[in-house]
Every structure is written in structure tokens, then in C-alpha cells.
Amino acid sequence: MPKEQVIHFQNKKVDAAQLQSKIEEYLKSDGFTIQSSPGSDHGVVIQAKKGNFLAEVIDADRALTIYLSGNPDDFVVRIGIGKWLQHLGIAAIETLLLSDLFLLVDVAEMVWTHEIENKLVKQINSFVG
């Protein structure tokens, strides 16, 4: 079972901060609770969970996890399920990258993840152009 979905943008002049903001706004408008790591040279992690729905479908300590990294002309977005990390806002991205950011998922999580990821991938592609 796949752990993550990867979107690679080349020669698109991706503004990481602007893309992060658009992703967060999109997820919030869809009812998700959002938390982000502080940005660094290594990228940024966004986590999103959706209240009771997420708790019923997958473990309550899991979240949709998005990792943004790269430079404007060679940018990568990774999307998958990860452990909801307490205090992500103060965690160093370098520390997060040393752990398993994305988890293997079971069938229920895979169905939910596939649906949400596909919607998010379409939005990210439209944001980047």
C-alpha cells in the first residue's frame, strides 16, 4: 500500500509560502483543523484533521500530512497519512524528517486518503498552474 503521493513541479516558479497559504485556506474551508511546522530550508509540514469524521474513519491520532519542499523551479509536494503531532508549530522540520512522516495505511484509511488526496492534488495543480 502506498505511503504517500508525490507531485513534482519543475520550472513552475512555485512560491512555497503562497502555496502553503492556499493549501491551508482550502483545507480550512473544507472543515479541517490545520497545524503547520515553521518553514525552514528543508520545507514545511502541514497537517490537517477533520473532527469526528476523521476519528470515525481512521485513528484519531492520524492526520492528512502534506510536506512541501524544494526551490521555485524544482518543487515537490508529498501527501499522505501521518501521526497527528502535538506542538507541530514548534517542531523543527529537520527533526520531523528523521522520523517516519508518513504511515502505512489500512483499507479504511486508504479509501479516505485516496479521495481526499485526489481532491487536494487537483487543487494544488490549479494553485501552481
N, C-alpha and C positions, 0 to 999 in steps of 0.2 A: 504494500500500500504506500502511495506517495506521501512523503512528509511535508512537502511544500510545492508551491507552484512558483515558477520563476519567469519574470518578464524582463527582457534585456532591451534597453533603448540605446541606440548608437546614433551620434550626430543629430540629436534632437534638442540640444541646449536645455536640458532639464534643470529647472530651478528647484532644488531639493526642498527648501523651506516653503516655497509656494505649493509644491506638490503635497507635502506633508499637511499643510493647512487645508487644502482641498479635500484630501482623503479624510481628515478628521471631521470636517464640516459635513461631508457626505454621510459618514457613519453616524454622526450625531443626529442628522436629520432622519435617519432610518431607525432611531431609537436605541443606539448603542451607547454605553458608557465607555469613555476613552481615557487612556493614560499614555504618556509618551516619555521616552528617555530623553535626557538632554542630548542635543546634537553634538557630534564630535567629528573628527576627520574620518572616523570609521563608519559613520552613518547615524541613523536614528531608528529606534524601535517604537512602533505604535501598537498598543493592544486595545482590543475592543471586546466587550461582552454585552450581552443583551438580556439583562434581568432574568425573569423567571423562565423565559423561553429557552435560553441557553442552559440554565440549570436542569430543565426537564430533558433536553436532548443530549447534552454531554455533561461531563463532570463540572460542577460549579466552580472548580478552581482552574478551568481552562478558558482560553480566550482566542479569538481570531488575532493572529500576530502578523504584523507587517514590518519587514525590515527594508529600509531604503539606504542604498549605499552607492558610491561611485562619484564620478565627476560629471559635469553637464553633458559631455559628449560620449560618455560611456557609463550609463546609469543602470542599476539593477534594482528591481523590486521583488522581494520574496514574500509569499503569503502562505500561511499555514496555521495550524492549531498549536498553541504553546501554553505553558503553565502561566496562569494569571499571577504576575509577580507583584507582590506588595512593594510599595515605595519605588516603582519603576522610575518615577520622576527624578529620583536622586541616584539611581544606579548608573554606573559608568558603562558605556556601550562595550568597552573592551572586556569587562567582566562578563557581560551577557554573552559575548561571542565565544567565550571559553566554555560555556555551558551548552546544553542542548536547547537551542532556542525554539526548535520545532519538535513536536512529538509525533510518534506513530499514532494513527487513529484507528478506532474500530469502525464497524459498519455504520452505526448511527451517526457518529461524528463525520465520517467520510461523506455521507449524503448531505448533511447540513453544510459542511465545509465546501463541498463542490458547488452547491447552489450559491452560497454567499460569495465564494471566491470568483465565480464566473461573473456575477453582477459587479463585483469590485474591479475585476480586471477590465471589463468594458468601460467602467468609469475612469480608471487610471489611464487607459489608452486615449479616451476622449480628452482628459486633462492635459496629457502630454502632446497630443495632436498627431 
